[in-house]
């Protein structure tokens, strides 16, 4: 019989803070145990996992400060726990497993992210939970690795696991275990990852038991104190932003169903250290895997830019669910940020990357000395799936490719690193070649990709590899191939992304949307990721800093002259030629550097028109909105040159297209019920 819990005592502030530090240490110990035990490259090297401890509320009390994915710090396990508790109860030694956004309270964000929750007991009472997730290698579905932007519903994306007991009273449930193995192309890798998750939860159970033994009945007090302290510090940090309302929009390159871009729109309101994010105006959910399930509530995965801002302003703020207490969130049901079933969600990270850029664009207006220009705006896990199966045939991520970090006042962006939605590490080339049937030919910073500015954006990356056996290429989240990452305060945009199979050879393919691409032995894959936006007028950048970038092969001699007005000859700065070039008359720079394609698009489809379209579309059923939007926009584009907005159009053509768009939107608004 389980013993009765001891009557709780009131803990001092010092005891609560020490308890919080012990729980943070426990989460880091859990994380190290998981990482060391994992069998998959994406966990062991890339660190696509996380661990946390929650109190009885289901909200996180403690989260690692520097290991694993940071973006899930605001998750809540209570709904997944409720489902299992009401169905069959909880007892010591249980572990709940789930990966389904629709039945877990949006705990999981796509099916390969498998979440495990262990109730921690004090006597007969559940006083907290251990939590961990791993991005597993494969959960079945239409394509290897389970994720493709072309999946049209969640049923194509693999095995959905509603909250179920994977371990009951300390013993794995054989039927659940068999079901998981039968629905994966990488069952052995998944088995190893699940075992690593259980080891992490066991480690957490032991450490939480120590805290509970020292402070009977005190875990709830520690949790309330930890979240309250973090929320207070977050309010102080956000209090440095100017109160007011700010708007911004940005686009995904396309909706993966057509060539039409997908808009993310934001009204941000800053007031007294709190932040309200209203995504009304964001485009409808689509019949592709770009959707995000939030169930209409503030979700940790769409708030990562806010977390980064608070962490920048207060680098020592403890990570826990208290960060969620300073923000409110709205997104219309049926939009790409509040999708309804059965929307596919596998590439939701591409959409959230653009959310980060939109939040930056809104808040840089409130704090121009703090917020950066746009980051590279993409995370592309490049997957090679061998055609043959058997021992040693690994379905693995070659590299989780990102670009650069946006520049800000006083600091260049970081080259080849962008932790906008996750702080994933790269895979060492030696480990890649030892684990996957490819040879890496080049892995380097990409020249001439950074957005020019007084402080330049971070450069993108270039990856070139050769297939050593027949297989399949997947590149989920390929973005910024059309609209460049924007610069701010006179800074220029970063270069667009490029993905090429067999570059410079017969049969060269330049790809924008990737489902599955067959590769034969000797085929090469080249991915050049976008650079980030610059900040400030590039002609004000110190000439010596430009020279250093030329010598470091980050920018070319031609780009130095064209973008910065700096002349470099034979490795030396030509001061006279530079002075002459910089003193020549030139057009005044716009505050936003969005790039030519975005400027052309906005000339036809501006903010007010698209806001009006959004209101009209919301008069339709959720699943009817995206097709109707596509039909309307395509009708407008028939009067513009092929390839628009990458290709230019005359002023007359732009004016005519704008008038046609206005007429069509007004007609739709008149034909649909008022919202």
PyMOL commands that set and color helices and strands:
alter all, ss='L'
color gray80, all
select helices_A, chain A and resi 13-37+41-44+78-88+154-156+174-182+187-214+219-238+300-302+304-313+321-326+348-363+429-435+538-540+543-551+557-564+575-583+596-604+607-617+622-637+651-671
alter helices_A, ss='H'
color red, helices_A
select strands_A, chain A and resi 49-55+60-63+95-98+113-122+125-135+164-168+171-172+244-252+262-271+274-278+327-330+380-386+396-401+438-445+461-467+471-476+498-501+509-511+517-519+524-528+568-569+572-573
alter strands_A, ss='S'
color yellow, strands_A
deselect
rebuild
show_as cartoon
